[in-house]
Amino acid sequence: MMNRLFNPASIAAVVAGAIVLSLPMDGWMKWLAFGVILLVAAVLSAFVLSAGQASMAIGALMTIAAASAWFHYKASTEAALFLAAGTALMVASVGSLFLKRRALVAHGLSGKNMSATQPPLPTTGEVLAARYRARKAGLPAPRFITPSWENDFRSIVGMTEFKKKLRQAGLDSVGTKDRNGILIHGEPGDGKTSLAKALAGDLGLEFIPIHKKMSKWVGDAPQNLFDQLNEAIARTPCLIFFDEADSVFPCRGDATSSSLLTETNSMVNRLLTYLVDYRRSGVVFVAATNFIDAIDPAVKRAGRFDYVFEVPKPDLEARVGLLRASIAKNSTNVSVADGVVDSLAKRWNGFNSATILSVPTQIPQFVKDHQRTQLTFDDFMEMLRRQQGMANRVPESTKSFAEMSYPPQQAATIQGLIARVRRSFEMEESGGQAPSGVLFYGPTGTGKTETARMIAKETKWAFFAVHGSDLARDPDLIDKTIKKVQNARPAIIFIDEADDLLGDRSSNPYKAATNKLLAAMDGPNGKINDLLWIASTNFAEVSDEAVVRSGRFTEKVRFEKPGDAPLLAMAKAFFLDPKRNAVMDVSWEEVADVLTGSSIADAQGILMQAWNLTLTAKGGVDRGNPVKRESLEIAKSQLKIN
């Protein structure tokens, strides 16, 4: 903290003054030289030294002058005046240092790291310039107040590189460089406001939020905004934070009425002037928005907001810190199994800060409902699904695995896939790899879509279905889908009828969409955990090699028409269902004979149509009517177009 009182320039001025007064020179020459040094110190105060350093340097020079006046000239009156002035200046400087130190200690910024975390305060010249601009604008003179803040960057775990960039931008803005304005943007819940508060704390500046308050009166909202801004600037040095900056700096020309257009243009123009006028004044401007494209282009250019940063998703270290802090706050009477926090943090890449912090808030109710004394990984995954408030999103009629009909080898393949998806965490912890991409291929009507829904039902993963042709025509839909799924994980994205999207890019007119899909599956920062891509196609043989290679759609499941045994089992389950409890006037061998060679979808259609014909065989609706082979044959013929 001593650098708050001294720097090399002030020390040099004090030493030079002491040397001059000790030289064997004539009195008037000595004091003339000393006056020059005092003048130099005053100039340094305006352009190099902070207020505390200037007070200490000039005070020390005045004290040396008092000593020289007494010992060399016995000028008691002059010595007393010099001593009083010098002592007052040094006491004021030390007192200011003491108050600042007490505030820093109260916020945990003491010890070895204090000087590293606290940048130099504005120099005297910068403060005077701020006061001049304030007077010119008709504002009260800025005054230094003891900084108040909620935290600093040490309260935000992880995100080291981003905090470093943000802090350097803050140092440039509060210092002597002609740069200012930090615009941070990102998705809701990613901690933009918390980062701005931490930046203010790290810089030792008061944090002052500015909000646009809506009003039914034209001109009232901008006036209220500028009243807040003027009051904040009067409290320089400070950090002024524009929250929801898209409402404060909207694009000019987008208003719906002429009066609103005039108001918007005037407000943005005045704000741009403020951003320019208060550079190098001790004010740091920070703005945050979820909609960067909705902000006027002139605001984002250099000279207004010189720094534009996208807030990244919390990294692994940050996710661990967020989880531990929230768990400590919410789990008072229950413990967490070893390794669970680290495991959750690894899986929850891509989640925003708000989601991660909110999951442990479910602990008290979860413990009450399940009578837990220790929380496991699966418990937190269940709490995550509670917090998301999202069901599986599959139709109620979706069958379970036991209700599906597959050939034996295909059934074993799908059952193994379900196990790997459901226990993806244990798979990876055991050195295996959880599936991230699966390709369903085979003839139409073999149950690919129903199987994808069934896997979501069995695993309780959220299910998002999109059509391949839609993605092929609109590649931006891929990004929109991922954005929607990102915070709904664990989730399945099912691309139905993906033939156009997965085709060979050498002849595929939709290769731009294919490229985007492959990039999305790889992820900009690596694969997204707990996200399974399933695509279905009837023409796997013409799929692009990059699509079917390992690492994208690694696992492939071939769907074939079922044999006689699975079809017969399906027919028995259908007709003997308690809702139907059909009277059979046809043997099961005959039923199997009618269904031979059918796909699953065709077999389901034949059975349902045969039952419909049976129910209405006598004009009414009667479950007592027997099922006959004739009904099955008619139903089969009705599926064909002659």
N, C-alpha and C positions, 0 to 999 in steps of 0.2 A: 504493500500500500504506500510505501515511501515515494513511489513514482508519482503519486498524486500531489506531492509537495515539491519534488525536485526533478529536474531533468538536466541533461548535460549543458544546455544553453543557460539555464538559470544558475547552475553551479559556476559556470565560467564567468558570468556577470558578477556574482558575489566575490569570487576570488580576485577578479580584476579590480573591483572596487577596493578590496582590502590591500592589494599590492600598491595601488595608486596612493592611498592615504598613508601608507608606511614609507613612501619614498621621500628622500631629503630634497624636497622642492620648495619653492616659494609658496606661500600660503594661497595666493589667488590662483596660481597655476594648478596647484594640487586640487583645489576645489572646482576649478573649471574642468579638469580632466574627470573628476568624480561626477560632475554634473553631466558630462557627455555619457559616461557609463550608465548613469541613472536614466538618461534619455533613451539609450540603447535598450535598457531593461524594460522601459515602458513600451517601446516599439515591439520588442519580443513578446510582451504580454498580449499585444493585440493580435499577433500573427502566429506565434509559436506556442506560447504558454497557455495553460488553462488558468481559470480565475484563482484557484488555490495555489498553483505554482507561481503566478504573478505576485500574489500577496506575500508569499513566503520570500521570494527573491527581493522585492522592493523593501520589505520589512527588515530583512537581513542587512541590506545595504544601509538603511536608515540607522540601524543599531550600530553598525561599524562606524558610521559618521558620528554618532553620539560619542562613541569611545574615543575617536580621534579628536573631536572638539574638546573633550574634557582633559585628556592626557597631554595633548600638544599645546592647547591654547587656554586651558582653564576657563573655557566659555561655558559656564554652568547653565545659563539660560538656553543657549542653542543646543547644548548637549541634552538637556531635559526634554526639549521639544522633539529633537531627533529620536530620543529613546522612547518617548511616549508614542510617537507615530509608528516607529518600527515595531514596538512591542504589540501595539493594537493590531497591526497588520498580521504579525506572526501568530498571535493568539487566535485571530479570526480564522486564519488558514488551518491551524491545528484543530480548532473547534469544529470547523466544517469537516475535516478529516475524521474526527472522532464520531460525529453524527452519522457520516456515511458508513464508517466501519461498523457501528452498532446496527445499522439497517442491514448491512451485508451479512453480519453474523446471524442476525435473526432469520435470514433466509438461507443459511447454510453455506454462504460464499466466503468462508474464512479459511485461513491457513495457507498452505503452499500454492493452492490453485487460484487464490484470489486475484492476483495480478493477471493470471492467464485468462480468467473468465471475464474480467472487466476491462473494456477498451477505454482509451482516453476520452474524457468529457470534451465537449466543444470548447474551443479556445475563447479567450476574452473577445477577440475580434469577431468571432462567429456569433457570440451572444449579443454584442453590440449591433451587428448587422441584422440579427433577428428582431431586436428592439426597434431598429429604424424602420424595417419593413412593416412591423406591427403598427407603429405610429402612422406610417404612410397609409395604411389600410384602415385607420381609425379604430385600432384594437388596443386593449390594455397592454402595457409593457410586459413582455415575457418575464417570468420569474422562475428561478430554480427551486424545485421542491424535492424533498426526500423521495427517491424513486419507490413506487409501490408496484409489486408484481406478484403473481400467484406461484410461479415456478420458473425454472430455467431449463436449459437443454439437458441437464443431468436427470431431470424427472422424466425424460422421454428416452426409453431404452432403445438401443439399436438405431437404424437409419443413419449411420455415422456419416456417410458421404453426403447425404442430402442436408443434414444439419450443418455440416462444414460449409457447403455452398450457401446455405441460407444465412449463416452467421457472417460469412465474409461479405455478402451483399449488405447485411445490416451495418457492418463496420464501415464499408465504403459510403453508405448513405449518411451515417451520423458523423463521419469524419470530414476531411477537407476536400475530398474528391467531388467533382461536379457530377455526381451520379446519385440518383435517389429513385424510390419507387420499386416495390417488390410485389409482383402479382403472382399469387399461388392459386392453382386450379386443380380440380380433380373431382372424383365422385363423392356424393354425400357420405358422411360418416368416416372420412379418411383422416380427420384430425387437423384440418386447416386452422381452425380457431385456436386449438391447443398449441400448435406450432408457433402461431403469431404471438401468443401470450408468453411462450417460452423464450422466443427471440427477444421480446421486451425485457424479460427478466435477465437474460444473458447479457444484454447491452446495458442493464442498469437504468432503463427508461420506464417512465410511467406508461402503462397500457391504457389507451383511450379508444373505446369502440365508437364508431359512427354508424348510425342506422338511418335509412330513409323511412320516414313515417308517412303512410298514405293519408290523404285528405281529400274530401269532396270538393274543396275550394281550389280553384286554379291558382298556382303560385305559392300555396301554403306549404306544400311538402318541400319544395326546394329551399324556401326561406328557413324552415325548421332545420334542414340539413346544414345550411351555411351557419346558422346560429350555433349548432353543435361544433362545427369545424372551427369557427372563430374562437369559441371558448377553449377548444383543445389547443389551438396554436398559441393562445395566451399562456399556456402552461408549459411552453418549451423549456428544456428539451423533453421530448416525449415520442412515443410511437403511436401514430394514428392509424386505426384499423378500420377499413371499410368492409364490413361483412355484407354478403350477398351483393357483390360489386356489380353484377349484371343489372341490378335495379338502380344503382348509383351512376354507372357509366353506360347507359344503354346506347345502342346504335342510333345515331342521329338520322332522322328521316324515316324511322319505322313507326312513328306514332299514328294512331288511328284517326285523330282529329287535328284540325289546324291549330287550335289553342294548345292542345297537348304537345303537338310537334314543336311549337314555339317554346313552350316551357322546357321540354327535354333538351332542345338545342342550346338554349340559354344556360341551363344547369350544367351540361357537359362542358360548354365553353368556359364557364367560370371555374369549374373544377380543374380543367387543364391549365388555366392561368395560375391557380394555386400551386399545382404541382411544379411549375416552373419557378415561380417567385420564391418558394420556400426551400429551394435547394441550398445546401450548405448553411442551414439555419438551426441545426440541432433537432429537426423534426424528421422522423422516419415514416414514410407512407407505406403501408402494407394493405393490400386488398386481396380478398378471397372470393372465389366463385366456383359454382358447379357447372357453369355454362360459359366457357371461355369464348365461344363463337358469338354469344349475344352481347359482348362488350364492344364498344366503338373502336374501330381499328386505330384511331389516333391515340387512344389511351395505351395501347399495347406497344407502340413504337418506342425506340430509344429516345430519351429526352423527356419522357413522361414517366412511364414505368420501365426503367432500364433493365429490370430483371423479371423474367417470366419463368416460373418453375411449375412443373406438374408434380403434385405430391405422389410419391410412389406408394404402393401397397406396403404394409409393414413387412420388413424382412424377418428372418428366423429369430434373430436376437430380440427384435421388437415384439414379435408374437409371444415369445417366452415371457418377456417382461410384462406385457399387457395381461396375459393369463395369470401370472403369479400375483400381480397387484389386485386383480379383480377377485381371484379365489381367496386371497387373504382377507379381503373386505367382506366376503359373503359366506365363507365357510368357517363358522365359529365352533361348531360342535361336531365336526366331521373331518376326517383326514382324507388325503388323496394318495392313492397308491403310487409307489415309486415309479418314476419314469413316465407317468401319464402326461404331465405338463409338456415335457420335451416331445413326446410322441404326438400330442395334439398340435403343437406348434409346427411340426414337420408336415402334418397333413393339411393344415389350414392355410396353406399358401394361397394368396389371392384374395383372402377375406379382408375386409376393411377393419379399421380399428374399432368402430362402433359395434360390429358383429362380435368380434372377439371379446370385447369387454362385457357385452350383454349376456353371453351364455352363462357365466358363473352366477349371474343374478338369479338364475333359476334354481340354484342349489337349495335354499331353504325349503321351497315348496316340494322339490324333488325328493329331498331327504324325508320330509314329512309323509309324502305319498308312498315311498318305498321302504321306509324304516332302514335306511342305510347308516352304517357307521364308518364306511370307507368307500370312496368313489373310484370307479374304474374308468378305463378308456371308453367302454361301451355306454356307461352312464352319461358321460359328457356328450357323446354322439347323439344320445336320445334327447338330452337337454338342448343341443343345437337344433334338432328338428322341432322341438317345442318352441324355441325362440323364433324360428323362421315362420312358424304358424302355417306350414305347408304340408299338405297330404301328398300321397303318392302321385296324384293326378292321372291315374289310370281308370278306365271305366269300371263301374261296379261289377259288370258282368265278366270281367277278366278272370280266366280260369287259373287255378293253382297248378303247380307242376304235376300233382297227382291226377288232375283231371285231363291233362293233355295226353295225346296219343302219338307216340314216336316209335320208329323202329328201334330195337334194343341198343345198337351202337350209337345212334343219334341221341337217344335218351341219356346214355351215360355221358356223352360229350356235353350236353346241355346241363346236366346235373353238376358236373365238375365245374363248368363255367359259373353257375350260380354260387357254388361254394367259394370260388376264388373272388368273386365280386363281394359277396357278403362278408368274407373274412379277409378283405384286402390288406388291412393293417397287419394281421398276423402273418400273412403271406410275405410281406416285405420285411418284417422283423425276423423272419426265419430264413432270409436270404433269397426268397423267391421274388416274383414280380407280379403285381396285380394287373389284370387286363385293363388296357386303356382304349383299345380299338378292336372291334369284332365285326367281321363281314359275314352276313347271312346271304347265301346264294342258292339258287335252285329254281325249279319250275314254279310258275304262278300257282297260288292256291295251296301251298304246302305248309303254311302256318308261320311264316317268318314274322309278320307283324304281331300276331297273337303271342308268339314266343317272346318278343321284345317286351311287350306289356307284362307278360307273366314273370319275366325276370325282375322287372321293377316291383311287382307285387310281392314276390318272394323275398327280395332283398330289402324292401321298404325304402328304396331310393326314389327320389323324385323323377318323374318321367316327362320329357319334353319331346314331342313328335313334330318333325318338320318334313315337308315334301321335297325330294331331291330336285324336282323341276323348278320349284320356287327359289331354292338356293342358286341354281344354275342361272336363272334369269336375273336375280338380284343378289350379287355377291355380298353386298353390305348387310344382307339379312344374317349372314354368318356371324359377323361382329355383334349384331343386335341380339342374336340367340345366346351367344356366350355371355354377354353382359347380363342377360336375364337369368342365366343359369348360375353365374359366378357365385352368388351368395345363397344359392338354393342347394348347394352340394351337401351330401353326396347325391349325384344326379346322373341320369342317363339321357343322352341326346340321341334320338332315333331318327335316322334319315331314311324315310320310306321311298321306294321306287327311285333309288339313287343312280340309275343307269346313266342319265345325262351327265351327272356330276362326276362320276368316277371313270368316264370313258377315256380312252387313250388320247393324250393331249396332242399327238401328232396330227390327228384329224378331228379333234373335238372342238366344236365352236364355242364351248363353254369352258375353255381351259383357264381363263382368268379366275373363274369361280373355283375350279379345281385347285389352282395354286393357292388361293386364299384359304381353302379348307385345309390343305396340308400344312400351311403355316399356322393356322389356328390349332390344329392337333398337336403340333410341336410346341406351341406356346412361345410367346416372346421371351419369357424368362424360364423356359423349361416347361415340361408337361404339368398340367394342373391336376393335383391329386384329387381322388374321389370323383372324377369325371370320366364316364365311360361312353365312348362313341360306338353306336351300332348302326350299320348301314345294310340295307337289303337291296339286292339286285337280282334280276333274272338272267343277266348276261355277264357273268363274272369273267368269261374268257376274253372280253374286249376291254377289261379294266386297265387303267394305266399302271405301269410297273411300280411307280413311286407310291401308288395307293396301296397296293397289296403287299409291299415289302414289309419286312419286320420293322417295328417301330411305329407304324401307323395302324393299319388294320392287321395286326399281327396274327390274331386267331381267326380262323375261317371255319364256318359250320355249314356243311352241305345239307340242304333240305331236299328230301326225295319223297315221292309219293309213297304212302305207307303200304305195307303188305296187307294180306287178307286178315291176319290176326289183329293188328291194331285197328283196322276198320271195323271188324266185328265187335271188338271191345268198345269202340265208340258207339256203335249201334245199340249194344246192350245197355250202356250207360244212359243213352238218350231215351230209349223206350221204357226202361225200368225206373226212370227218375220218378220220385214220389208225386211230382206235380202231374205226370202223365199216367204212370202205372198202366201202360197200354195192354189191351187184350190182343195177344198175338195169334193171328190165323195164318201164319207163315212160319216156316222153320228158320232157325238161325243160319242154316247152311244156304237157304235161298236168299236170305238177306245179304249174306256175304257174297253170294254170286252176283247180285245186282250191283253191289258196291265195288266189285273187283276193278282195279285200274284207276279208280277215282282219286283225285287229290283230297286233302283234308277239307278244303273249302267246298269242293263239289260234294263230298260225302255229307257234310253238314247240311248243305242245301237240299240234297235228296231226302235226307231223313226229316228235315223240318217240313218240306212240301208234302211228303207222304203223310205226315201226321196231320197237317192242315186238311188234306183231302179226306182223311179218315174221319176227323171230327165233324165234317159237314157232309158226309156221305149220304145222309138221309134228309138233308135240307136244313136241319137245325145244327146245334153244336152239342155233340154227345160223346163223352169220353168212353162210353161203353161200346162204341162201334169198334169192331175188330180191325187190326191192321192186316191187310192182304198184300200178296205179292203184286197184284194189279196196281195198287196205289203206289208202290215203290217204282214199278216200271213207268207209270205215267209221270211220276215226279222226275225220274231220270230223263225222260224224253223232253220234258218241259224246260230243262236246263240248256238244251241245244237249240241253235237257230238253223233251220233247214234252208 
